[in-house]
Amino acid sequence: IYVDRENELLRQREQLTRSRVAIINSQIQPHFLYNALSVIVYYCDRDPQIAKETTLVFSDYLRENLNSLKSDAPVPFEQELAHVKNYLYLEKQRFEGRLNIAYDIQAVDFQIPPISVQPLVENAVRHGIVTRKSGGKVVIATCEEPECWKVIVSDDGEGFTVGNPEETDQETSIDHVRRRVESMSGGTLTVESTVGSGTTAAIRIPKGENEK
């Protein structure tokens, strides 16, 4: 029994590592690096101060992604929120008025797996908002419930059919986040989406470990 338990723990650890690496790879794809650097180059002549600020934010974004490779434990939610804001800052510089962002943060005193909210926000931006010429809005919200902490990422974008094999990128990203939330926090991730109306992703982190 002991050997079986050790093997299961090793299997879960390997799966978590693969999931973490997959998420990091998705966050530093060449097209994202190219777009971020193009924005910086654009502002170098037009507004050097914005170019400087964007470079610093880009550096922080990459650093957090790489640091998460070494993390085997949840991090304070505020740390994950700062990473989300860095990502959205970079995308806002690129898409300007097409990307609207709102925050409804009612709770921060809990921990969450690193790089768990940001991929959901990226899905909302890439697949929900900027594919529409008119753009749209992404809302990041948190609240405390009797048994858990809740993080909600919603958008009013294109939406998609959950479980559709053609939605490979979104489904893969969602699956990676779901596994991290389950294995690192004992939590859940649910996603609801309606084509043409938008998507809502909700992470629930059970209380207990966060309160110790």
C-alpha positions as CSV (number, residue, x, y, z in Angstrom):
1,I,0.0,0.0,0.0
2,Y,2.8,2.4,0.9
3,V,4.5,1.8,-2.5
4,D,1.2,2.4,-4.3
5,R,0.7,5.6,-2.5
6,E,4.3,6.8,-3.3
7,N,3.8,5.9,-7.0
8,E,0.5,7.9,-7.0
9,L,2.2,10.9,-5.4
10,L,5.0,10.7,-8.0
11,R,2.4,10.5,-10.8
12,Q,0.5,13.5,-9.5
13,R,3.8,15.5,-9.2
14,E,4.8,14.6,-12.7
15,Q,1.4,15.6,-14.0
16,L,1.5,18.9,-12.2
17,T,5.0,19.6,-13.6
18,R,3.9,18.9,-17.1
19,S,0.8,21.1,-16.6
20,R,2.9,23.9,-15.3
21,V,5.4,23.7,-18.1
22,A,2.6,23.6,-20.7
23,I,1.0,26.7,-19.2
24,I,4.3,28.6,-19.1
25,N,4.9,27.7,-22.8
26,S,1.5,29.0,-23.7
27,Q,2.2,32.3,-22.0
28,I,5.5,33.0,-23.7
29,Q,4.7,32.0,-27.3
30,P,6.7,33.7,-30.0
31,H,3.8,35.7,-31.2
32,F,3.1,37.2,-27.8
33,L,6.8,38.1,-27.3
34,Y,6.9,39.7,-30.8
35,N,3.8,41.7,-30.2
36,A,5.0,43.0,-26.8
37,L,8.4,44.0,-28.3
38,S,6.7,45.6,-31.2
39,V,4.6,47.8,-28.9
40,I,7.8,48.8,-27.0
41,V,9.5,49.7,-30.3
42,Y,6.5,51.7,-31.4
43,Y,6.6,53.9,-28.3
44,C,10.4,54.3,-28.2
45,D,10.1,57.4,-30.5
46,R,6.5,58.4,-29.8
47,D,6.5,58.3,-26.0
48,P,9.8,57.1,-24.4
49,Q,8.1,57.1,-20.9
50,I,5.4,54.6,-22.0
51,A,8.2,52.5,-23.7
52,K,10.1,52.4,-20.5
53,E,7.0,51.5,-18.4
54,T,6.0,48.8,-20.9
55,T,9.5,47.3,-20.8
56,L,9.4,47.1,-17.0
57,V,6.0,45.5,-17.0
58,F,7.1,43.0,-19.7
59,S,10.1,42.1,-17.6
60,D,8.0,41.5,-14.6
61,Y,5.5,39.4,-16.6
62,L,8.3,37.2,-17.9
63,R,9.9,36.9,-14.5
64,E,6.7,35.8,-12.8
65,N,6.1,33.1,-15.5
66,L,9.6,31.7,-15.0
67,N,9.4,31.9,-11.2
68,S,6.2,29.8,-11.3
69,L,8.2,26.9,-12.8
70,K,9.9,26.6,-9.4
71,S,6.7,26.9,-7.4
72,D,5.0,23.8,-6.0
73,A,2.6,25.7,-3.7
74,P,-0.2,28.2,-4.0
75,V,0.7,31.9,-3.8
76,P,-1.1,34.9,-2.3
77,F,-3.9,35.9,-4.6
78,E,-2.6,39.5,-4.8
79,Q,0.6,38.1,-6.4
80,E,-1.5,36.4,-9.1
81,L,-3.6,39.5,-9.5
82,A,-0.4,41.6,-10.1
83,H,0.6,39.1,-12.8
84,V,-2.9,39.4,-14.4
85,K,-2.6,43.2,-14.4
86,N,0.8,43.1,-16.0
87,Y,-0.6,40.9,-18.8
88,L,-3.6,43.2,-19.3
89,Y,-1.3,46.3,-19.3
90,L,0.6,44.8,-22.2
91,E,-2.5,43.8,-24.2
92,K,-4.1,47.2,-23.5
93,Q,-1.1,49.0,-25.0
94,R,-1.7,46.9,-28.1
95,F,-5.5,46.9,-28.5
96,E,-6.3,50.2,-26.8
97,G,-10.0,51.0,-26.9
98,R,-11.0,47.6,-28.2
99,L,-10.1,46.1,-24.8
100,N,-12.0,47.3,-21.8
101,I,-11.1,46.0,-18.3
102,A,-12.9,46.1,-15.0
103,Y,-12.1,44.8,-11.5
104,D,-14.5,43.9,-8.7
105,I,-12.1,42.6,-6.1
106,Q,-14.0,42.0,-2.8
107,A,-11.6,39.4,-1.3
108,V,-7.8,39.0,-1.5
109,D,-6.9,37.2,1.8
110,F,-6.4,33.7,0.2
111,Q,-4.0,31.7,-1.8
112,I,-4.3,30.3,-5.3
113,P,-2.0,28.3,-7.7
114,P,0.3,30.5,-9.6
115,I,-0.5,31.2,-13.2
116,S,-4.1,30.0,-12.8
117,V,-6.1,33.2,-13.3
118,Q,-3.9,34.7,-16.0
119,P,-4.5,32.0,-18.6
120,L,-8.3,32.4,-18.1
121,V,-7.9,36.1,-18.7
122,E,-5.8,35.5,-21.8
123,N,-8.5,33.2,-23.2
124,A,-11.1,36.0,-22.6
125,V,-8.9,38.5,-24.4
126,R,-7.6,36.4,-27.3
127,H,-10.6,34.3,-28.1
128,G,-13.5,36.4,-26.7
129,I,-12.7,40.1,-27.1
130,V,-10.1,41.0,-29.8
131,T,-11.6,38.6,-32.4
132,R,-14.5,41.1,-32.6
133,K,-13.9,44.3,-34.4
134,S,-15.9,46.2,-31.8
135,G,-13.9,44.6,-28.9
136,G,-15.5,44.1,-25.6
137,K,-15.0,43.9,-21.8
138,V,-13.2,41.6,-19.4
139,V,-14.2,41.6,-15.7
140,I,-12.1,40.0,-13.0
141,A,-13.9,39.6,-9.7
142,T,-13.4,37.9,-6.4
143,C,-15.6,37.2,-3.4
144,E,-15.8,35.2,-0.2
145,E,-18.4,32.5,0.2
146,P,-19.1,30.5,3.4
147,E,-17.1,27.5,2.2
148,C,-14.7,28.9,-0.4
149,W,-13.0,31.8,-2.1
150,K,-14.2,32.5,-5.6
151,V,-12.5,34.1,-8.5
152,I,-14.5,34.9,-11.6
153,V,-13.2,35.9,-15.1
154,S,-16.0,36.9,-17.4
155,D,-16.2,38.6,-20.8
156,D,-18.9,39.7,-23.2
157,G,-17.1,38.4,-26.3
158,E,-17.6,35.8,-28.9
159,G,-18.1,32.8,-26.6
160,F,-17.6,29.2,-27.6
161,T,-19.1,25.8,-27.3
162,V,-17.6,24.1,-24.2
163,G,-16.3,20.6,-25.1
164,N,-16.1,21.4,-28.8
165,P,-12.9,19.6,-30.1
166,E,-12.4,22.5,-32.5
167,E,-11.7,24.8,-29.6
168,T,-8.4,23.1,-28.9
169,D,-6.4,26.0,-27.6
170,Q,-9.1,27.2,-25.1
171,E,-10.0,23.7,-23.9
172,T,-6.3,22.7,-23.4
173,S,-5.6,25.9,-21.4
174,I,-8.7,25.3,-19.3
175,D,-7.8,21.7,-18.6
176,H,-4.3,22.7,-17.5
177,V,-5.7,25.3,-15.1
178,R,-8.3,22.9,-13.8
179,R,-5.7,20.3,-13.0
180,R,-3.5,22.8,-11.2
181,V,-6.4,24.1,-9.1
182,E,-7.5,20.6,-8.2
183,S,-4.1,19.3,-7.3
184,M,-2.6,22.4,-5.6
185,S,-5.6,23.7,-3.8
186,G,-8.3,21.1,-3.8
187,G,-10.5,23.5,-5.7
188,T,-12.6,23.5,-8.9
189,L,-12.8,25.4,-12.2
190,T,-16.1,25.6,-14.0
191,V,-16.6,27.3,-17.4
192,E,-19.9,28.4,-19.0
193,S,-20.0,30.0,-22.4
194,T,-22.6,31.0,-24.9
195,V,-21.7,31.7,-28.5
196,G,-22.2,35.3,-29.3
197,S,-22.7,36.3,-25.7
198,G,-19.5,35.6,-23.8
199,T,-17.8,33.3,-21.3
200,T,-17.6,33.0,-17.5
201,A,-14.9,31.0,-15.7
202,A,-15.1,30.5,-12.0
203,I,-12.4,29.1,-9.7
204,R,-13.5,28.0,-6.2
205,I,-10.8,27.5,-3.6
206,P,-12.1,25.7,-0.5
207,K,-11.4,27.3,2.9
208,G,-9.3,25.4,5.4
209,E,-5.7,25.4,4.2
210,N,-6.0,29.2,3.5
211,E,-7.0,29.9,7.0
212,K,-4.2,28.0,8.8
